[in-house]
């Protein structure tokens, strides 16, 4: 999931469970 965050920051925002900061804001 870490890679997805780098490729799709938007998607990471939706999946807050991942524990990654929302770059989009």
C-alpha angles and dihedrals in degrees: 000000000000091000093050089057091058093045097040113022089171091060091049089058089059092049098057087159087076088071097232126136117251106247091184088063 
